[in-house]
Amino acid sequence: MAQETTVNQQTPPRNGRGRAARDTDIRVQLLFPTPEIAQKYYVPLAYTAARTCYSEKLPQDIWRDVQDGKVPEEKMHRLIRQIVESGHGTVIEHIVFTFAISGVSRSLTHQLVRHRMGVSFDQQSQRYVKYKHPDYTVPASIEGDDEVRERFAEAVEGNVALYKELLDHDVPAEDARFLFPNGMQTNLIMTVNLRELIHMCGLRLCTMAQWEIRKLFALIKAEVRRASPFLSQFLVIKCVSLGYCDESRNRDGHCKVRPHKDVVFAVFEEHRRALSAGRPKGPGSGPADPEASPG
């Protein structure tokens, strides 16, 4: 049976109105591929696609060589790393992952569906589903204050109670749902190719991203790691790939994962001016004139 990755903290229903989840109640399960399929086919598939671009051999023959064990695994890994680093992303678009995602708020999915290329979503419909005990997420910033948490819960559950009254008065669910706040939880299926998943993780694992969607993508990465440890290594914050941070909100450098681009470019500009002036600075700096030699 396939495992699922969860972050699960719950409080029981209040007065039968709904269930509050403390901080987050996210569950993620990789539905496809299984680890066996990923390990047998995904790296060979990406390798075959890459070699097809740079070889006279037929893709059928390249695939046959891989399946017959004539291509060492490390050779395939090396080529795929080079391809990913070079930005030749079409090669990894042939690799897809399908996730079952539950317990996320509508606030999160409003962000998630902004990703459009190479990703498909099917989400639980508030129009057709008539909720009996809808779940909602309570952020940690609210959960930590008893008085604020109580007022928050009363507001949300008051809306849920009125929602049920509207349904009892034959108001269509598609109209009664207008009461629901962004904290109401939802479920969805997401299928995404590896190129887009790398892009999504680059943005959503960043410390600048909203806390809930960061947790979601940490769980997604954990699920991919179970199926393919090799491919999961590409699911990193974008600054790791860029070598610098390009977030304007990090100009003060409070996130230390990578230096901000302003700092990096300032150092480069200083180095460039020094070279132009014939006064190289820093270790490894050569003379301003490449034909000149010391002494």
N, C-alpha and C positions, 0 to 999 in steps of 0.2 A: 504494500500500500504506500502511495506517495505521501511524504511528509509535507508539513506546511510550516512556514515561519510566522511567528506571531509576536505581537506586543499586546498583552491582554490584561487589563485591570478594569474590573467592573464593580458597580454597586447595584444592589437589587432594585427592582421596580418600586416606584413610589406611588401608592394608591392605585396601582394597576394602570397608571397613565403612560409610562414609558420607562426605559432603562437608561441610566446615565453611565457612560464609560469614562473613567478617570483618565485624563490626558489623551489616551488613544486606545482603540480596540482593534487595531489593524491585524488582518490575517492575509497572508499571501501564500499561494500554492502554485508552483510551476506545473501546469497541466500537460504541456508538450514543449520540448521533447522529454522523454525519460532519460535518465543518465546513460542508459545503454545505447539509445539512439544517438544522443549527443556525442558520446565518445566514439561511436563507430562511424558516424557520417558527417558531423559538422566540420571538424577540422579538415578531413579529406575533401569535403565539398568546397570549402573556401580555397584550399590549395589548388584544386582542379580549376576553379574559376580564375585564379591568379595566373596559373601556368598557361591557361588557354590564351591569355592576353599576350604572353611573351614567348610563345613556342610555336613551331610549325606543326607540332603533333596534334592530332585530333583530340578533342576533349574526351571522347570515348576511350581512347588509348591511355590518356593521362589518368583517368578514373580507374581503368583496369590495372594499371601499374600500382596505384595506391592500394586498391583492394587486394591485390596479390602480395602486398607487403614489400614491394620493390623500392618504396620511398620511405626512408627512415622518418620516424615521428619528429625528431628534432629538426630535420630539414624542412618539414611542413611548418613547424612552429616558427622557425627562423624567417621563412618567406612571409607568413601571415603578419608577424611583428613588423617587418619592413613595409608591408603594404599598408597597415594601419597607421604607422608613423608617417608615411608619405601622403596620407590623405586619399588614397585610392579606394574610396569607400564602397563602390559598387560591388566589389568582391565579397564583402561581408553582408550585403543586403540579401543574399541567398539564405542566410541563417536567420531563423525566426524563433521567437519564444511566445508562448501563450500562458498568461497568468490568470488565476482566479483571485480577485481582490475583494475583501469585505471589511466592514467596520470603519470605512473612511468617511469623512464628512463631505457634505456638498461643497464646503469651502475648498477642500482639496481637489475634488473633481473639476471644479471650475478652472483650476490651474492646470490640471492634468490634460484636459481635452484641448488646451491651446497647442499642444504638440499635434501636428497634422500630417506630416510626411512620413510614410513608412510605419504607421501605427493605426490600429483599428480598435474601436471601443463598442461594447454593448453593455448598457447600464440599466439597473433596476429603474422601472418607470413609476414615478409618483402619480402619473395620470391613470394607470391601469391597476396599480396595487392599492388596495384598501388596507391601511395599516391598523393593526389591533394594538400592538405595543411597540411603537417605533423607538429605535435607539437613538441616542444623541451623545455627542462628544463634549466633555467638559475640559477645557484647557487647564494645564497645570497652574497657570497664573491665577485662575479662578478657584480651582480646587483647594489651593493652599489657604484661602481665607474663608472661614466658616460662614460669616455673615454674607459675604458676596456670593459664595456658592449656593446658599439657601435662596437668595433672591433670584439668582440665575435659574436654578431648578424650578422655582415657582413660575417664572415667566415662560420657560420652555414648556413645562407640563400644563400650564394653563392653556397654551396654544394647542397642545395635543388633545386636551379635554374638549376644547371647543371644536376641533377638527372632527372628533367622534360625534359630537352633537350635530354638526352639519351633515355628516353622513346619515345619521338617524332621521334627519329632516329631508332626506332624498336629494341633498346637494351633491352633484357629481364629484368624485374624488379629484378629478382634474381641476375643479374649482376650489374645493376644500383645502387642497395642498398649498394654496397661496398663503396660508398661515404659517407654514413651516419656516423655521430659521435656517441659516446656513450650517448650523451645527448638526442637523439631522444626518444620520448615517445612511450610507448607500453601499451597494455591491455592484461589481462589474467584472467583465472579462476584457482583458487587453492582450492583443497580439501585436508584436513589434519586431522589426528586424534589428539585427545587431548594430548596424550603423546608427540608426535612430536611438537605440537604447544607450549607446555610448554618449550620444549628444544629450539625451535626457538626464543621464546620471551626472554628466559634467556640470549641468545646471542645478539639478535638484539635490545632489549630495553636498553642494557648496554650503559653507557656514552662513552665507547670506540668504539662503533659501528659507522658506517658512518651515517651522519645526515639524509639522505633521507630514508634509511631503518628503522631508529629509528622512523621516523614519520609514516611510513607505519604500523609498528607493534603497535604503539600507537592507530592508527585508528582501526586496527584489534581487539585489546583488547577492545576498546569501543564498537565495534559491538557485540562481545561475551558477554559483560556485559549487553547489551540490551536483549539478549536472555536468559542468565543465569548468574545472578549476583554471584551465588555461585561458579560456575565453573571458572568464570573470575578471581577469587581471586588467582588462581594458576599461572596466567600468569604474572610472575614477573622477574626482573633481577636475574640472576643466583646467585649473591652474597647474595641475600636475603635468598635463600634456603640454600646455603652453610654456611652462617654465616661469610664469609670472601671473599675478592676479590682475584682472581687468575690471573688477567691480569698483564703481565710483564710490560706493559707501565704505570701501576699505582703504581709502587714501590715507587714513590715519595709521594704517598698519596694525590694527588691533587683532586681525587674523594673521597668524604667523606661518601658515602652511607654505606660502610662497610670497616673495616680496611684491609690492604693487608695481605695476608697469611704469608709473611715474618715476619711481626710484631706479628701476632697471634702465630706463631710457636716459635718465639723467647721468647715470654712471657711464653708459655707453657714449653719450655725447661728450662728457668730460674726457674720456679716453680718446675719442676721435679728434677732439681739439688738440690734445696733447701730441698725438701722432702727427697732425698737420703742422704743429709748431716744432717738430723734431725733438720733443721731450717726452718720450714714452714713459708711462707710469704703470705700476702694477706688475705682478709676477707674470712672466711669459710674454711681456710686451717686447716686440722687436723694434729695430731702428725705424725711423720715419721713412728712410729711403730703403726699399727692399734690396737694392744692389749694394748698399753700404754694409760694412762689417765693423765690429768694435775694434778700437785701438788704432 
